[in-house]
Amino acid sequence: MSKKLFSDFDSVSAKAWRQKIQVDLKGADYNDTLIWNTPEDINVKPFYHKDDFEGKPFIEVSSNTWSISQSIFVFDVEKSNKKAINAIERGAESITFILPTKDVKIVSLLKNIDATSTPLYFELQFIDIEYANELSNTQGITVLTDIVGNLARTGNWFNNLENDFEQLTQIVKSSNNTLSVDLSLYQNSGATIVQQLAYTLAHANEYLNQDLKTEITFKVSVGTNYFFEIAKLRSLRVLWKTLATEYGVSKSCKIIATPTKRNKTLYDYNTNMLRTTTECMSAILGGANTICNLAYDAIYHKDNEFGERISRNQLLILKHESSFNAVENASDGAYYIESLTQQLSEKALILFKDIENNGGFTSQLKKGLIQKKIKESATKEQDEFNNSNITLLGTNKHPNTSDRMKDNLELYPFLKINSRKTLIQPILERRLAETLEQNRLKAE
């Protein structure tokens, strides 16, 4: 066709659309009726128009095609090896091994696994130069070590501040290891999206201030606010590009995304599959490089073949049956998402600058300021859930009162605090439905 589609129709300005809506409201106030405010202090409008972007360029967020990953906690090396091989045979395109100690024998764990054809991520819950370098000498392996993230999560360094940074510096400079920043902690503990982005930038800046300038991988948890989560991942790339430019380091980054635990439920657990599906969709459209799904029963069952197969198949369906791998950067140019990306980026940058002007991320962690701010946001969100302003179907809305779960618990699904000495107050992950579920379990 040589004739442009809709060329016979005049364009309609944003002002004209707003006037038409105002007429249809029949006297109701446009702002009070149709505009709502979010925890990020963003006013969401009923429609978005190209007029909103006059003089503002669209944000270009480049990303590679995404891969399906399977996460495996290595408790038993032989079983973990077999599980990885099985996952690869059933559609996993990469494997994320979580290693609790350096006692894990790498050769045994990687038996019959080709890291050149299946990328492998090793998330170390310890720090050891020789072990990390042994891993990184194998092509296709990416070592993820986050000492600041460990401090925030556990309240302690692996050893101490000086030793941790000294070892991390040697690990980064003696091999092709990547830096890792885990912002999933902030999502799962109840931080707003602006806080997640700002804390991540300040978190990463701690490494850049130590002259650790190498490729960076962000581990992200994706929540259920569909469009906002798409914009969050896009904003993360924008903010990293801004920070990296100042330091003269690579502006590219990798994003590993997984669904949040915060909105997952014990009762009516099959709804978790619906939540993780939309969260994975947000991750894909937001430009994640690697997506590792969360099994529907992960909060109360030990790792099991059925739950892991279902979670992997969700991604296979999205990729090969829903064609979510057919178009890169599908969200680029969408007015609503562009607006959210810009606003989240601007607000997060302001908060980041405030953190840096007041001593930096680790300094504010030591003073308890980061923990305090996250707790305030989490408490507001919890109150919204308790008052049914946030809905989790099957839990605080339309619950199945005959549902019984007490005999199905293989894992303790609630926040558990062990008494121990820590340097700082750790940031604690907590699900919204925990108190309600504990009361239901007592009543069974």
C-alpha positions as CSV (number, residue, x, y, z in Angstrom):
1,M,0.0,0.0,0.0
2,S,1.4,3.4,-1.0
3,K,-1.3,5.3,0.9
4,K,-0.7,5.8,4.6
5,L,-3.2,4.2,6.9
6,F,-5.6,6.7,8.5
7,S,-4.1,9.6,6.5
8,D,-7.7,10.9,5.9
9,F,-8.1,11.4,9.6
10,D,-7.0,14.6,11.4
11,S,-4.8,14.1,14.5
12,V,-6.4,14.9,17.8
13,S,-4.5,17.0,20.4
14,A,-4.1,16.0,24.1
15,K,-6.1,19.2,24.9
16,A,-9.0,18.1,22.7
17,W,-9.1,14.6,24.3
18,R,-9.1,16.1,27.8
19,Q,-12.0,18.4,26.9
20,K,-14.0,15.5,25.5
21,I,-13.4,13.5,28.7
22,Q,-14.4,16.4,30.8
23,V,-17.7,16.7,28.9
24,D,-18.4,12.9,29.4
25,L,-17.7,13.2,33.1
26,K,-20.9,15.4,33.3
27,G,-19.6,17.8,36.0
28,A,-17.3,15.4,37.9
29,D,-13.8,16.8,38.5
30,Y,-11.3,15.4,36.0
31,N,-8.4,15.4,38.5
32,D,-10.3,13.9,41.4
33,T,-12.0,11.3,39.3
34,L,-9.4,10.0,36.9
35,I,-6.0,10.8,38.2
36,W,-4.5,8.6,41.0
37,N,-1.4,8.9,43.0
38,T,1.1,6.1,43.6
39,P,3.5,5.3,46.5
40,E,6.2,6.7,44.2
41,D,4.3,10.1,44.2
42,I,3.5,9.7,40.5
43,N,0.2,11.0,39.3
44,V,-1.2,8.5,36.8
45,K,-3.3,10.1,34.1
46,P,-6.2,8.4,32.2
47,F,-4.4,8.8,28.9
48,Y,-1.0,9.7,27.5
49,H,-0.3,11.6,24.2
50,K,2.6,12.5,22.0
51,D,2.0,16.1,23.0
52,D,3.3,15.2,26.5
53,F,6.7,14.6,24.9
54,E,7.2,17.8,23.0
55,G,10.9,18.8,23.4
56,K,11.6,15.5,25.2
57,P,13.3,12.6,23.4
58,F,12.1,9.1,23.9
59,I,14.3,7.0,26.0
60,E,16.2,4.3,24.1
61,V,16.7,1.2,26.1
62,S,18.6,-1.4,24.2
63,S,18.7,-5.0,25.4
64,N,19.5,-8.5,24.1
65,T,17.1,-11.3,23.6
66,W,16.2,-12.9,26.9
67,S,17.1,-16.4,28.1
68,I,15.4,-18.8,30.4
69,S,17.3,-19.7,33.5
70,Q,16.9,-22.3,36.2
71,S,18.0,-21.5,39.8
72,I,19.6,-24.4,41.8
73,F,20.7,-24.1,45.4
74,V,23.6,-26.5,45.7
75,F,23.2,-28.6,48.8
76,D,24.1,-31.9,47.3
77,V,26.6,-31.7,44.4
78,E,25.6,-34.9,42.6
79,K,21.8,-34.1,42.8
80,S,22.4,-30.5,41.7
81,N,24.4,-31.7,38.7
82,K,21.6,-34.1,37.7
83,K,19.0,-31.4,38.2
84,A,20.9,-28.9,36.0
85,I,21.3,-31.5,33.2
86,N,17.6,-32.3,33.4
87,A,16.6,-28.6,33.4
88,I,18.8,-28.0,30.3
89,E,17.3,-30.9,28.5
90,R,13.8,-29.5,29.3
91,G,14.3,-26.0,28.0
92,A,16.5,-24.1,30.4
93,E,19.0,-21.9,28.5
94,S,21.2,-21.0,31.4
95,I,21.7,-22.2,35.0
96,T,22.1,-20.1,38.2
97,F,23.9,-22.1,40.9
98,I,23.7,-20.7,44.4
99,L,26.7,-21.9,46.4
100,P,26.5,-21.7,50.2
101,T,30.2,-22.7,50.8
102,K,33.5,-23.2,49.0
103,D,33.3,-26.9,49.8
104,V,31.3,-27.5,46.6
105,K,33.6,-29.3,44.0
106,I,33.3,-27.5,40.8
107,V,34.4,-30.4,38.6
108,S,31.7,-32.7,40.1
109,L,29.0,-30.0,39.8
110,L,29.7,-29.3,36.1
111,K,30.1,-32.9,35.0
112,N,28.6,-33.3,31.5
113,I,27.6,-29.6,31.4
114,D,29.0,-27.5,28.6
115,A,29.3,-23.9,29.8
116,T,30.1,-22.6,26.4
117,S,26.6,-23.6,25.1
118,T,24.7,-23.1,28.3
119,P,25.8,-19.9,30.3
120,L,26.3,-20.6,34.0
121,Y,25.9,-18.1,36.8
122,F,27.5,-18.8,40.2
123,E,26.0,-16.8,43.0
124,L,28.5,-17.1,45.9
125,Q,27.3,-16.7,49.5
126,F,30.9,-16.4,50.6
127,I,34.0,-14.6,49.4
128,D,37.1,-16.5,48.3
129,I,39.7,-15.3,45.7
130,E,41.0,-18.7,44.7
131,Y,37.5,-20.3,44.3
132,A,36.1,-17.4,42.3
133,N,39.2,-17.3,40.0
134,E,38.9,-21.1,39.5
135,L,35.3,-20.6,38.4
136,S,36.0,-17.7,36.1
137,N,38.7,-19.6,34.3
138,T,35.9,-21.7,32.7
139,Q,34.5,-20.0,29.6
140,G,30.7,-19.3,29.9
141,I,30.7,-18.9,33.7
142,T,29.8,-15.6,35.4
143,V,30.6,-15.3,39.1
144,L,28.3,-13.1,41.1
145,T,29.7,-11.7,44.4
146,D,28.0,-8.8,46.2
147,I,29.6,-7.9,49.5
148,V,27.5,-4.8,50.1
149,G,24.4,-6.8,49.4
150,N,25.5,-9.4,51.9
151,L,26.0,-6.6,54.5
152,A,22.5,-5.3,53.8
153,R,20.9,-8.8,53.9
154,T,22.7,-10.3,56.9
155,G,23.9,-7.3,58.9
156,N,27.5,-8.4,58.6
157,W,30.4,-8.4,56.1
158,F,31.7,-11.8,55.0
159,N,34.9,-11.1,57.0
160,N,35.2,-7.3,57.5
161,L,35.0,-4.2,55.4
162,E,38.7,-4.0,54.5
163,N,39.2,-7.7,53.8
164,D,36.0,-8.0,51.8
165,F,36.8,-5.1,49.5
166,E,40.4,-6.3,49.2
167,Q,39.4,-9.7,48.1
168,L,36.7,-8.4,45.8
169,T,39.2,-6.1,44.2
170,Q,41.6,-9.0,43.5
171,I,38.7,-11.1,42.2
172,V,37.6,-8.4,39.7
173,K,41.1,-7.4,38.6
174,S,42.6,-10.9,38.2
175,S,39.9,-12.3,36.0
176,N,36.8,-11.6,34.0
177,N,34.4,-11.7,36.9
178,T,31.5,-9.4,37.0
179,L,30.3,-7.2,39.8
180,S,26.9,-8.0,41.1
181,V,24.3,-5.8,42.7
182,D,21.3,-7.6,44.2
183,L,18.3,-5.2,44.4
184,S,15.8,-8.0,44.9
185,L,16.3,-7.5,48.7
186,Y,14.8,-4.0,48.5
187,Q,11.7,-5.2,46.5
188,N,11.0,-8.2,48.8
189,S,11.4,-6.1,51.9
190,G,8.8,-3.5,50.8
191,A,10.7,-0.6,49.3
192,T,9.0,1.6,46.7
193,I,10.2,1.4,43.1
194,V,11.9,4.8,43.5
195,Q,13.7,3.5,46.6
196,Q,14.7,0.3,44.8
197,L,16.3,2.2,42.0
198,A,18.0,4.8,44.1
199,Y,19.4,2.3,46.6
200,T,20.6,0.2,43.7
201,L,22.5,3.1,42.2
202,A,24.0,4.0,45.6
203,H,24.8,0.4,46.2
204,A,26.6,0.2,42.8
205,N,28.4,3.5,43.5
206,E,30.1,1.9,46.6
207,Y,32.0,-0.3,44.2
208,L,32.7,2.4,41.7
209,N,34.2,4.5,44.5
210,Q,36.6,1.7,45.2
211,D,37.8,1.8,41.6
212,L,36.0,-1.5,40.8
213,K,35.2,-0.7,37.2
214,T,34.0,-3.8,35.4
215,E,30.9,-5.3,33.8
216,I,28.0,-5.2,36.2
217,T,25.0,-7.6,36.7
218,F,21.9,-6.5,38.5
219,K,19.7,-9.1,40.1
220,V,16.1,-7.8,40.2
221,S,12.8,-8.9,41.7
222,V,9.8,-8.0,39.7
223,G,6.5,-7.0,41.4
224,T,2.9,-7.2,40.2
225,N,2.4,-3.5,39.2
226,Y,2.7,-4.5,35.5
227,F,3.6,-1.2,33.7
228,F,5.5,0.2,36.6
229,E,7.7,-2.8,36.7
230,I,8.4,-2.6,33.0
231,A,9.4,1.0,33.5
232,K,11.5,0.1,36.5
233,L,13.8,-2.2,34.5
234,R,14.1,0.5,31.8
235,S,14.9,3.1,34.4
236,L,17.6,0.9,35.8
237,R,19.4,0.9,32.5
238,V,19.0,4.6,32.1
239,L,20.3,5.3,35.6
240,W,23.2,3.0,35.3
241,K,24.1,4.6,31.9
242,T,24.1,8.0,33.7
243,L,26.3,6.8,36.6
244,A,28.7,4.8,34.3
245,T,29.2,7.9,32.1
246,E,30.5,9.9,35.1
247,Y,33.0,7.2,35.9
248,G,34.0,6.4,32.3
249,V,33.1,2.7,32.5
250,S,30.9,0.5,30.3
251,K,27.4,1.8,30.1
252,S,26.0,-1.6,29.4
253,C,24.7,-4.0,32.1
254,K,23.1,-7.3,32.5
255,I,19.8,-7.8,34.3
256,I,18.7,-11.1,35.8
257,A,15.1,-10.9,36.8
258,T,12.9,-13.1,39.1
259,P,9.4,-12.6,40.4
260,T,9.0,-11.1,43.8
261,K,8.2,-13.1,46.9
262,R,6.4,-10.3,48.6
263,N,2.9,-10.9,47.1
264,K,3.1,-14.7,47.0
265,T,0.6,-16.6,49.1
266,L,0.4,-19.9,51.1
267,Y,-3.4,-20.4,50.6
268,D,-4.9,-20.7,47.1
269,Y,-1.3,-21.1,46.0
270,N,-2.2,-21.7,42.3
271,T,-2.8,-18.0,42.0
272,N,1.0,-17.6,42.4
273,M,1.3,-18.9,38.9
274,L,-0.8,-16.1,37.6
275,R,1.3,-13.6,39.5
276,T,4.6,-15.0,38.3
277,T,3.4,-15.0,34.7
278,T,2.6,-11.3,34.6
279,E,5.8,-10.5,36.5
280,C,7.8,-12.5,34.0
281,M,6.0,-10.6,31.2
282,S,7.0,-7.3,32.8
283,A,10.6,-8.5,33.0
284,I,10.6,-9.4,29.3
285,L,9.1,-6.2,28.2
286,G,11.3,-4.2,30.5
287,G,14.4,-5.6,28.8
288,A,15.8,-8.3,31.2
289,N,18.6,-10.4,29.8
290,T,17.9,-13.5,31.9
291,I,14.7,-14.5,33.6
292,C,14.5,-17.1,36.4
293,N,11.0,-17.9,37.4
294,L,9.8,-18.6,40.9
295,A,7.9,-21.9,41.5
296,Y,4.3,-21.5,42.6
297,D,5.0,-23.5,45.8
298,A,8.5,-22.1,46.5
299,I,7.5,-20.5,49.8
300,Y,6.3,-23.7,51.5
301,H,7.7,-26.6,49.5
302,K,11.3,-27.8,49.2
303,D,12.7,-27.7,45.6
304,N,10.7,-30.3,43.6
305,E,10.6,-31.4,40.0
306,F,7.0,-30.6,39.5
307,G,7.1,-27.0,40.7
308,E,10.3,-26.3,38.9
309,R,9.0,-27.8,35.6
310,I,5.8,-25.7,35.8
311,S,7.8,-22.5,36.4
312,R,10.1,-23.3,33.5
313,N,7.2,-24.2,31.2
314,Q,5.6,-20.8,32.0
315,L,8.7,-19.1,30.4
316,L,8.8,-21.6,27.5
317,I,5.1,-20.8,26.7
318,L,5.8,-17.0,26.9
319,K,8.8,-17.4,24.6
320,H,7.8,-20.0,22.0
321,E,4.0,-19.9,22.0
322,S,3.2,-16.3,23.0
323,S,6.1,-15.0,20.8
324,F,7.6,-12.8,23.5
325,N,10.9,-13.5,21.9
326,A,9.8,-12.1,18.5
327,V,10.3,-8.4,19.1
328,E,13.1,-6.7,21.0
329,N,12.3,-3.5,23.1
330,A,8.6,-3.9,22.5
331,S,7.8,-1.2,25.1
332,D,9.9,1.5,23.4
333,G,7.7,4.5,22.4
334,A,4.7,3.6,24.4
335,Y,3.7,7.0,25.9
336,Y,2.6,5.7,29.3
337,I,5.7,3.6,29.8
338,E,7.9,6.3,28.5
339,S,6.4,8.8,31.0
340,L,6.8,6.3,33.9
341,T,10.4,5.6,32.9
342,Q,11.3,9.3,32.8
343,Q,9.5,10.1,36.1
344,L,11.0,7.1,38.0
345,S,14.5,7.9,36.7
346,E,14.2,11.5,37.8
347,K,12.9,10.8,41.2
348,A,15.4,8.0,41.8
349,L,18.3,10.2,40.7
350,I,17.2,12.9,43.2
351,L,17.1,10.3,46.1
352,F,20.4,8.9,45.0
353,K,22.1,12.3,45.1
354,D,20.6,12.9,48.6
355,I,22.1,9.6,49.8
356,E,25.5,10.5,48.4
357,N,25.4,14.0,49.9
358,N,24.8,12.4,53.3
359,G,27.7,9.9,53.4
360,G,26.8,7.2,50.8
361,F,25.0,3.9,50.9
362,T,27.0,1.9,53.5
363,S,27.2,4.9,55.8
364,Q,23.4,5.2,55.8
365,L,23.1,1.5,56.3
366,K,25.3,1.7,59.4
367,K,23.2,4.6,60.7
368,G,20.0,2.6,60.0
369,L,18.6,5.2,57.7
370,I,18.0,2.9,54.7
371,Q,16.4,0.3,56.9
372,K,14.1,3.0,58.4
373,K,13.0,4.3,55.1
374,I,12.2,0.8,53.7
375,K,10.3,-0.1,56.9
376,E,8.2,3.0,56.6
377,S,7.3,2.1,53.0
378,A,6.7,-1.5,53.9
379,T,4.4,-0.5,56.8
380,K,2.3,1.7,54.5
381,E,2.0,-1.1,52.0
382,Q,1.1,-3.6,54.8
383,D,-1.6,-1.2,56.0
384,E,-3.0,-1.0,52.5
385,F,-3.1,-4.8,52.3
386,N,-4.7,-5.1,55.8
387,N,-7.4,-2.6,54.8
388,S,-8.0,-4.5,51.5
389,N,-6.8,-1.6,49.4
390,I,-4.2,-4.1,48.0
391,T,-5.9,-7.3,46.9
392,L,-4.4,-10.8,46.8
393,L,-7.1,-13.0,45.4
394,G,-7.7,-16.1,47.5
395,T,-6.1,-14.5,50.5
396,N,-7.7,-11.2,51.6
397,K,-10.4,-11.4,48.9
398,H,-12.5,-14.4,48.0
399,P,-10.6,-16.8,50.2
400,N,-11.5,-20.5,50.2
401,T,-12.3,-21.0,53.9
402,S,-12.1,-24.8,53.5
403,D,-8.5,-24.7,52.3
404,R,-6.1,-26.4,54.6
405,M,-2.3,-26.0,54.5
406,K,-0.9,-27.0,57.9
407,D,0.1,-30.5,56.8
408,N,1.6,-29.3,53.5
409,L,4.4,-27.2,55.0
410,E,7.9,-28.5,54.2
411,L,9.4,-25.1,54.7
412,Y,8.7,-22.4,57.3
413,P,6.9,-19.8,55.1
414,F,7.2,-16.8,57.5
415,L,9.9,-14.3,58.6
416,K,12.1,-16.1,61.1
417,I,14.6,-14.1,63.1
418,N,17.6,-15.8,64.7
419,S,19.3,-14.0,67.6
420,R,22.9,-13.2,66.6
421,K,25.4,-10.4,66.8
422,T,25.4,-8.1,63.7
423,L,27.2,-4.9,62.8
424,I,24.0,-3.3,61.5
425,Q,20.3,-4.0,61.4
426,P,19.7,-6.3,58.4
427,I,17.0,-5.5,55.9
428,L,14.3,-8.1,56.3
429,E,12.2,-9.7,53.6
430,R,8.6,-10.2,54.5
431,R,5.5,-11.2,52.5
432,L,2.3,-9.2,52.8
433,A,0.1,-12.1,53.7
434,E,2.2,-13.5,56.5
435,T,0.2,-12.4,59.5
436,L,-3.2,-13.3,57.9
437,E,-1.8,-16.8,57.0
438,Q,-0.4,-17.4,60.5
439,N,-3.9,-16.7,61.9
440,R,-5.5,-19.0,59.5
441,L,-3.1,-21.8,60.3
442,K,-3.8,-21.4,64.0
443,A,-7.5,-21.7,63.3
444,E,-7.2,-24.9,61.2
